[in-house]
Amino acid sequence: MVGVAAVKDVGFLLDRLLDPKQPISERFRVLFAIRNHHGDASRSALIAAMRDPSNLLAHEAAFALGQMQDPVSIAALREILCDVDGAHPIVRHEAAEAMGAIGDPSCVDLLRSVWRSDPAREVRETCELALHRIEISSSNSNPTNEDRVPKFLSVDPMLPASGDSSTSQLRQLLLDDSLPMHERYAALFALRNRGDRESTDAIAAALETSKSALLKHEVAYVLGQLQDMATVEILERTLGDPGEHPMVRHEAAEALGSIADPNCVELLTKFLDDPEPIVHQSCEVALSMLEFEQQGKPFEYLFQEIKVGSE
């Protein structure tokens, strides 16, 4: 018989998050729950997880700290961002994005320095985004146009572009590799918020045409948010391309898990033995997410349902 803990029993989650013997999908369930439970213990566990041998888990921990928007996390995020030799670029990218999400002006000098000199393109481009995100936060500018009001439960790296632009104009901005990254991200989120066929097709086009792995990984993430069956084919091609950046293939896998169509199970299963750990771990997590979605259950632990033992 399985016992059930009250919401206060968070220690179970913290131990499970940092236990490398647990399946990666189980650790992700825990991480998603911890992200919704603010406090010193949760923050400390996520900071520790940023140094996990699994770069997938480590980058998700950095993302979670940004979503929590806790300024106390900034020192640890700075340390990760500056660790060129010891931290994977996908983790350092998420640390920079998290600093932008928190929006503290104290991060500007470091972000500007890394933007100018970092060896990893995806990290440089993320720093550019974070700098603009902090500038927006510091100016106290809030979206007033309906198209700019957040419609998804995420702290996005950039506010959506103004609704004054047509879908065709936004598509042109998104697909233009010569534009600054923050302008393309703004177009991306404006198209996502519209969510119609024309807008979704424009987003999907960027997954095949853009030269930026950073932009393509965000495009795949957005397609997962939209959960549109019409995008399964392009996400499958992206996941199956061994020449694609692992961060893009990872997001394609998780997007397929979010769409939760039975056909996606076969697609994801194909890559459970992929030689790239970020990819095969993403497929494992996505399959677990898909299973919970099909059962109508939340993927993350609900505190009132935490299993603490058996007898």
Solvent accessible surface area in square Angstrom, and as a share of the most:
residue,aa,sasa,rsa
1,M,176,0.79
2,V,76,0.44
3,G,31,0.30
4,V,101,0.58
5,A,12,0.09
6,A,58,0.45
7,V,85,0.49
8,K,173,0.73
9,D,54,0.28
10,V,16,0.09
11,G,38,0.36
12,F,46,0.19
13,L,0,0.00
14,L,31,0.15
15,D,106,0.55
16,R,66,0.24
17,L,0,0.00
18,L,73,0.36
19,D,42,0.22
20,P,100,0.63
21,K,184,0.78
22,Q,40,0.18
23,P,74,0.47
24,I,17,0.09
25,S,17,0.11
26,E,23,0.10
27,R,9,0.03
28,F,0,0.00
29,R,41,0.15
30,V,0,0.00
31,L,0,0.00
32,F,25,0.10
33,A,1,0.01
34,I,0,0.00
35,R,62,0.22
36,N,96,0.49
37,H,53,0.24
38,H,112,0.50
39,G,35,0.33
40,D,99,0.51
41,A,56,0.44
42,S,1,0.01
43,R,31,0.11
44,S,65,0.42
45,A,7,0.05
46,L,0,0.00
47,I,52,0.26
48,A,50,0.39
49,A,0,0.00
50,M,6,0.03
51,R,110,0.40
52,D,21,0.11
53,P,124,0.78
54,S,12,0.08
55,N,50,0.26
56,L,0,0.00
57,L,0,0.00
58,A,1,0.01
59,H,4,0.02
60,E,15,0.07
61,A,0,0.00
62,A,0,0.00
63,F,31,0.13
64,A,0,0.00
65,L,0,0.00
66,G,1,0.01
67,Q,32,0.14
68,M,12,0.05
69,Q,79,0.35
70,D,24,0.13
71,P,77,0.49
72,V,97,0.56
73,S,0,0.00
74,I,16,0.08
75,A,75,0.59
76,A,18,0.14
77,L,0,0.00
78,R,84,0.31
79,E,106,0.48
80,I,4,0.02
81,L,0,0.00
82,C,71,0.43
83,D,35,0.18
84,V,73,0.42
85,D,146,0.76
86,G,56,0.54
87,A,12,0.10
88,H,57,0.25
89,P,45,0.29
90,I,1,0.01
91,V,3,0.01
92,R,4,0.01
93,H,0,0.00
94,E,6,0.03
95,A,0,0.00
96,A,0,0.00
97,E,19,0.08
98,A,2,0.02
99,M,0,0.00
100,G,1,0.01
101,A,6,0.05
102,I,24,0.12
103,G,10,0.10
104,D,43,0.22
105,P,82,0.51
106,S,72,0.47
107,C,0,0.00
108,V,32,0.18
109,D,109,0.56
110,L,25,0.13
111,L,0,0.00
112,R,83,0.30
113,S,60,0.39
114,V,15,0.08
115,W,100,0.35
116,R,177,0.65
117,S,85,0.55
118,D,10,0.05
119,P,100,0.63
120,A,16,0.12
121,R,103,0.38
122,E,18,0.08
123,V,0,0.00
124,R,76,0.28
125,E,24,0.11
126,T,0,0.00
127,C,0,0.00
128,E,17,0.08
129,L,3,0.01
130,A,3,0.03
131,L,21,0.10
132,H,53,0.24
133,R,33,0.12
134,I,3,0.01
135,E,111,0.50
136,I,40,0.20
137,S,42,0.27
138,S,60,0.39
139,S,70,0.45
140,N,124,0.64
141,S,59,0.38
142,N,121,0.62
143,P,35,0.22
144,T,131,0.76
145,N,55,0.28
146,E,134,0.60
147,D,36,0.19
148,R,66,0.24
149,V,68,0.39
150,P,82,0.52
151,K,103,0.44
152,F,56,0.23
153,L,195,0.97
154,S,21,0.13
155,V,33,0.19
156,D,18,0.09
157,P,10,0.07
158,M,7,0.03
159,L,28,0.14
160,P,6,0.03
161,A,20,0.16
162,S,42,0.27
163,G,20,0.19
164,D,128,0.66
165,S,31,0.20
166,S,53,0.34
167,T,18,0.10
168,S,72,0.46
169,Q,100,0.45
170,L,0,0.00
171,R,94,0.34
172,Q,133,0.59
173,L,58,0.29
174,L,0,0.00
175,L,50,0.25
176,D,49,0.25
177,D,52,0.27
178,S,99,0.64
179,L,47,0.23
180,P,58,0.37
181,M,10,0.05
182,H,39,0.17
183,E,66,0.30
184,R,2,0.01
185,Y,0,0.00
186,A,16,0.12
187,A,0,0.00
188,L,0,0.00
189,F,0,0.00
190,A,1,0.01
191,L,0,0.00
192,R,3,0.01
193,N,11,0.06
194,R,65,0.24
195,G,38,0.36
196,D,72,0.37
197,R,114,0.42
198,E,100,0.45
199,S,0,0.00
200,T,3,0.02
201,D,65,0.34
202,A,1,0.00
203,I,0,0.00
204,A,14,0.11
205,A,20,0.15
206,A,0,0.00
207,L,6,0.03
208,E,103,0.46
209,T,80,0.46
210,S,8,0.05
211,K,156,0.66
212,S,0,0.00
213,A,19,0.15
214,L,1,0.00
215,L,0,0.00
216,K,24,0.10
217,H,6,0.03
218,E,8,0.03
219,V,0,0.00
220,A,0,0.00
221,Y,59,0.23
222,V,0,0.00
223,L,0,0.00
224,G,6,0.06
225,Q,39,0.17
226,L,37,0.19
227,Q,91,0.40
228,D,31,0.16
229,M,95,0.42
230,A,68,0.53
231,T,4,0.02
232,V,17,0.10
233,E,115,0.51
234,I,16,0.08
235,L,0,0.00
236,E,55,0.25
237,R,115,0.42
238,T,11,0.07
239,L,0,0.00
240,G,31,0.30
241,D,62,0.32
242,P,118,0.74
243,G,72,0.69
244,E,29,0.13
245,H,49,0.22
246,P,37,0.23
247,M,0,0.00
248,V,0,0.00
249,R,10,0.04
250,H,1,0.00
251,E,15,0.07
252,A,0,0.00
253,A,0,0.00
254,E,23,0.10
255,A,2,0.02
256,L,0,0.00
257,G,1,0.01
258,S,25,0.16
259,I,19,0.09
260,A,17,0.13
261,D,28,0.15
262,P,94,0.59
263,N,102,0.52
264,C,0,0.00
265,V,59,0.34
266,E,117,0.52
267,L,20,0.10
268,L,0,0.00
269,T,67,0.39
270,K,122,0.52
271,F,38,0.16
272,L,64,0.32
273,D,135,0.70
274,D,19,0.10
275,P,130,0.82
276,E,46,0.21
277,P,71,0.45
278,I,3,0.02
279,V,0,0.00
280,H,54,0.24
281,Q,33,0.15
282,S,0,0.00
283,C,0,0.00
284,E,61,0.27
285,V,0,0.00
286,A,0,0.00
287,L,34,0.17
288,S,19,0.12
289,M,37,0.16
290,L,2,0.01
291,E,93,0.42
292,F,39,0.16
293,E,93,0.42
294,Q,93,0.41
295,Q,99,0.44
296,G,71,0.69
297,K,112,0.47
298,P,60,0.38
299,F,19,0.08
300,E,47,0.21
301,Y,16,0.06
302,L,59,0.30
303,F,27,0.11
304,Q,111,0.49
305,E,96,0.43
306,I,0,0.00
307,K,120,0.51
308,V,69,0.40
309,G,42,0.41
310,S,91,0.59
311,E,175,0.79
